[in-house]
C-alpha cells in the first residue's frame, strides 16, 4: 500500500470503494460502509490501499481569536420548525466554534467565521423631514457588537452577518430619526438643548430596538447635522452680532 502524508494545515476526505451500501437518503458513510467517510483523516502519515480508498485533501478549519465559527451541518434530521440545530441535527447549529483548530469534514459541515466584539460604522446622509417641513441630513456613527450565542440566530434569520447593518442597524437608525426628528422644528437642531435631547432619545431607542434583534449597541452618535442654509445663516448672523 502507499503512504499518504497529510500536512498540518490539511485533512483528508476519504472515499471508500468497498463496504456495505449506504442506507437510503444518506450521503456520508460510517465505518464499514461504502462511499464518502464521515470521519476525515487528520494530519500525519497514513498507510492506505490506493485500490480500496480515494483521498481528497481539504483545508483544516481555523477560527481566529476575536471570531467564532457559525456551523451549518449538512446532514442529520431537521430540527423542529424555527429552531436552530442541536448536535446531530441538520442546519445552522446553536453552538458556535470558539477560536482554535478543527478537523471538520467539509462534506458534513460548512463553517462561517464571524467577528465578535465591537465594530464601528458611520451611516452617511440619513435624511428626514423636520416638524416644520425642512429636510434635515445627518451622519450617524454606531459602535455595535455581537455576542457569540446570538450569531447563529442572526445568520439563520438573515442569511449572513453583513445583514446586521443593512437589515437591523440602518433601518432602525432611519426609522428612529424619522419618528423622533419630526417632533422638532429645523431650528431646534441648531440649538444646544433640543439637539442634546434628540441625541439622547436617539441613542436610547437605538440601543433598545437593536437589543430586541440580538445586536448590542455601545454608542449611537449623531455626528453632523446639516440644517438647510436658509435657516442656518440668519441664526449664525444673529449670534455673531450678539457677540460683537
C-alpha positions, 0 to 999 in steps of 0.5 A: 500500500502507499503512504499518504502524508497529510500536512498540518494545515490539511485533512483528508476526505476519504472515499471508500470503494468497498463496504456495505451500501449506504442506507437510503437518503444518506450521503456520508458513510460510517465505518464499514460502509461504502462511499464518502467517510464521515470521519476525515483523516487528520494530519500525519502519515497514513498507510492506505490501499490506493485500490480500496480508498480515494483521498481528497485533501481539504483545508483544516478549519481555523477560527481566529481569536476575536471570531467564532465559527457559525456551523451549518451541518449538512446532514442529520434530521431537521430540527423542529420548525424555527429552531436552530440545530442541536448536535446531530441535527441538520442546519445552522447549529446553536453552538458556535466554534470558539477560536482554535483548530478543527478537523471538520469534514467539509462534506458534513459541515460548512463553517462561517467565521464571524467577528465578535466584539465591537465594530464601528460604522458611520451611516452617511446622509440619513435624511428626514423631514423636520416638524416644520417641513425642512429636510434635515441630513445627518451622519450617524456613527454606531459602535455595535457588537455581537455576542457569540450565542446570538450569531447563529440566530442572526445568520439563520434569520438573515442569511449572513452577518453583513445583514446586521447593518443593512437589515437591523442597524440602518433601518432602525437608525432611519426609522428612529430619526424619522419618528423622533426628528419630526417632533422638532422644528429645523431650528431646534437642531441648531440649538444646544438643548433640543439637539442634546435631547434628540441625541439622547432619545436617539441613542436610547431607542437605538440601543433598545430596538437593536437589543430586541434583534440580538445586536448590542449597541455601545454608542449611537452618535449623531455626528453632523447635522446639516440644517438647510442654509436658509435657516442656518445663516440668519441664526449664525448672523444673529449670534455673531452680532450678539457677540460683537 
